[in-house]
Amino acid sequence: MDGDGHDEDWQEEEEEDDFKANPESRKEKLIFLVDAQQQMFEEIKLDGPTTSFEAALRCVRELIKLKAIQNPEDEVAVILYNTQKKDGEGEPPGGGAGDGGGGEEEDGGGRGGTSLVAFEGVRTLVDLRRPCAEVVKTVRDLSLDDFRSSIGSLPQRRDSALADALWRAQHCLAGSKSADRSYNTVVVFTNDEEPCGTGPEAQPARSGLHSRAEALAGYRVRLRLFPLAAAVGRFRVEALWRPLLRRLPGPDPEAEEGEEGGGGGAAGGGGSQAEEGGGVEEEIAMLEAMGGETGEGGGRSARDPAALIAHLFGAFKRKMTRRRPLMRLTWRLSDGLCLAVKGYLLIKEASKDVAPKALLNTVTNQPLQVSTTHVDTRDGTLVEPEELRRRKEFVLKTGNRERMPKTLVDASDVAALTALADPGLTLLGFKPLACIKTHHQLAHAPTFLRPDERAREGSTRTFVALWRAMLAQRRMVLCCLKRGRSAPALVALLPQAEELDAYGAQIEAPGLHMVWLPYMDDVRHPEAAASPAVAAGEALPRPSGGQVDAAVALVRALRLDDDPGAAGPEGAVREFDIGAFVNPWLKRHYDIVEAKALSEPVPPWNPAADETTEPRAELFASPAAMEALDRFRQELPQHAATKRKGAAGGMAEVKKAKAAAAASDYTTINWASLSSSGGLAGLTIDQLKIYLRFHELKLTGKKGDLVARVSEHLAGAGGG
């Protein structure tokens, strides 16, 4: 990140903060072009023997799934080129998925398939429409045998096939009234370095291809290349693909934000071609690095095709995922110096989707709309909402309400009393990074800050200068944060440097992590409070050097990842990744939802075998771990505490009584019949807990969670 070009480097990816104000400009139309010439059907080895065509369809299927989950209002299309049959020959394209259903009903965005001109060697598998389960099934069900029998591949490519496929993509966009306002992306899956051929005879095809690219540039299209051949061999992009990618860089999101929101920052004033093509140059560099020699001594022995394809696919998914700012703040550095920043939530808790509860009319069974009206008790007139907002009502929660009745206070007076700090971030000072500890992170999820050039001009330069100084001096910033009606909080801003992988793709973005810090009464010392020695006023015993060494050896022996020096039989080294541990019950829920949507059988599941959060037993069975455990026991002998005699009728006897009652009541209910007829929801919570207690399942959660837990267990057990 050089000093002259830092503004371009800090430009953001696409965002969705203005979706409600201008929804069409936030949508994306994603068109996949899949090459179907003969070389795409040559066998390659990724996770197993496959072809580039099959791998491309798998990537398309996964990306459409991602779109359906993250942005269901977007639209996708799948077009095959270099095919024997064109649109309109034989069966309808996509077996019904290309009829335009579910697209833009108002502007006919999904009716661009068979109603338009058919191009030689171009077949539309899925016309432009919203991503859904039907589209995923259409791509999934296209096997090699079905493709060869119903569509077919050209024995040799047509030099104009790619240009015709881009023309077909242009027709898809032309049928949509919002194509000039939405983000439009065309992704090409191919192994052909020279789709127009070589030599002087290829010049007309090249001219036609560049003409198609110029026409698509009017629709603000960004071209993306997914060369599967880069995983198994060298793929040159400098001949044709590099100028083609530069010709279709797509719009600049930051410049559009300034135009749409009316804020008009520096980024919104006039995005240069360099700003627009920043992501394109990064992608070209990554493709060139992937196609380069990576083996020792210039050989290719070190190439891992599956890892390279996974890397390219992961980089594409990261680019496709839009960033959504959680907050916009003003950061006051001094009395006369402020800058604007945006905050992004990095981690969010996932949960099951719960249908909102609707109030229904008992006679017509129609949903009811709740409306509240306030009436003045003195004269019966209606109180306007503006009048209510000008007053704040205070009621004594406990105590003598007759002596201190409720009172109304002007809202401006309340705001003045509660304004302990100015809204936004206020700089308090700087501290060394070593001052912050892991336990200082409060319950809030960390937020990532980036400059907001649109809100305040010059914010990017100021932010980058401060960020560089913090990295160079290893300092953090202490600030006071005040948002809305919330109480002021003390936060620390930690700098993060940009990190790139071996192929030039960004792994970690540059910016500042905002960490909520605890107050003094938030810090607890349970180990000291629970110690009898501390309670008696005595000092805690200090461990000896041998005890410390034994504890260090034990921690090193019980690694969470594999030892890099001791790879497995297949040469694989499993590294610990905190993101690799999922909520097993939540994952099972969405696996069932996906299987039902795609008309697939529900995958089998064994909670005990598929539990990924349990400790790995092989860690404790290794000789190094056993030796470390024995040494730790010798240095720190564990003396068993005297067990207290439980009182009669204690918790153990209560649990036994409940288990006996559950066993007797379990047989009185026909669980299998209720499961098949959908009558489990009619049971009470106590009745549902009879089943859960009998099978030793979790008892916590709402009634809907209990019903789902019983249903899943009955489905796995094959009945009651």
Secondary structure as GFF3:
##gff-version 3
##sequence-region A 1 720
A	DSSP	alpha_helix	6	9	.	.	.	ID=ss1
A	DSSP	alpha_helix	23	26	.	.	.	ID=ss2
A	DSSP	beta_strand	28	35	.	.	.	ID=ss3
A	DSSP	three_ten_helix	38	41	.	.	.	ID=ss4
A	DSSP	beta_strand	43	45	.	.	.	ID=ss5
A	DSSP	beta_strand	49	51	.	.	.	ID=ss6
A	DSSP	alpha_helix	52	70	.	.	.	ID=ss7
A	DSSP	beta_strand	75	81	.	.	.	ID=ss8
A	DSSP	three_ten_helix	93	96	.	.	.	ID=ss9
A	DSSP	beta_strand	122	129	.	.	.	ID=ss10
A	DSSP	alpha_helix	133	140	.	.	.	ID=ss11
A	DSSP	alpha_helix	144	150	.	.	.	ID=ss12
A	DSSP	alpha_helix	161	174	.	.	.	ID=ss13
A	DSSP	beta_strand	183	190	.	.	.	ID=ss14
A	DSSP	three_ten_helix	200	202	.	.	.	ID=ss15
A	DSSP	alpha_helix	203	217	.	.	.	ID=ss16
A	DSSP	beta_strand	221	227	.	.	.	ID=ss17
A	DSSP	three_ten_helix	228	231	.	.	.	ID=ss18
A	DSSP	alpha_helix	241	247	.	.	.	ID=ss19
A	DSSP	alpha_helix	253	261	.	.	.	ID=ss20
A	DSSP	alpha_helix	266	269	.	.	.	ID=ss21
A	DSSP	alpha_helix	273	276	.	.	.	ID=ss22
A	DSSP	alpha_helix	278	291	.	.	.	ID=ss23
A	DSSP	three_ten_helix	296	298	.	.	.	ID=ss24
A	DSSP	alpha_helix	305	320	.	.	.	ID=ss25
A	DSSP	beta_strand	325	332	.	.	.	ID=ss26
A	DSSP	beta_strand	338	345	.	.	.	ID=ss27
A	DSSP	alpha_helix	385	389	.	.	.	ID=ss28
A	DSSP	beta_strand	391	394	.	.	.	ID=ss29
A	DSSP	beta_strand	407	410	.	.	.	ID=ss30
A	DSSP	alpha_helix	411	418	.	.	.	ID=ss31
A	DSSP	beta_strand	424	432	.	.	.	ID=ss32
A	DSSP	three_ten_helix	433	435	.	.	.	ID=ss33
A	DSSP	three_ten_helix	438	440	.	.	.	ID=ss34
A	DSSP	beta_strand	447	451	.	.	.	ID=ss35
A	DSSP	alpha_helix	459	473	.	.	.	ID=ss36
A	DSSP	beta_strand	475	482	.	.	.	ID=ss37
A	DSSP	beta_strand	489	496	.	.	.	ID=ss38
A	DSSP	beta_strand	499	500	.	.	.	ID=ss39
A	DSSP	beta_strand	506	508	.	.	.	ID=ss40
A	DSSP	beta_strand	511	516	.	.	.	ID=ss41
A	DSSP	three_ten_helix	520	522	.	.	.	ID=ss42
A	DSSP	alpha_helix	526	529	.	.	.	ID=ss43
A	DSSP	alpha_helix	532	535	.	.	.	ID=ss44
A	DSSP	alpha_helix	545	557	.	.	.	ID=ss45
A	DSSP	three_ten_helix	578	580	.	.	.	ID=ss46
A	DSSP	alpha_helix	584	597	.	.	.	ID=ss47
A	DSSP	alpha_helix	617	621	.	.	.	ID=ss48
A	DSSP	alpha_helix	623	635	.	.	.	ID=ss49
A	DSSP	alpha_helix	651	666	.	.	.	ID=ss50
A	DSSP	alpha_helix	671	677	.	.	.	ID=ss51
A	DSSP	three_ten_helix	680	682	.	.	.	ID=ss52
A	DSSP	alpha_helix	685	694	.	.	.	ID=ss53
A	DSSP	alpha_helix	703	717	.	.	.	ID=ss54
###
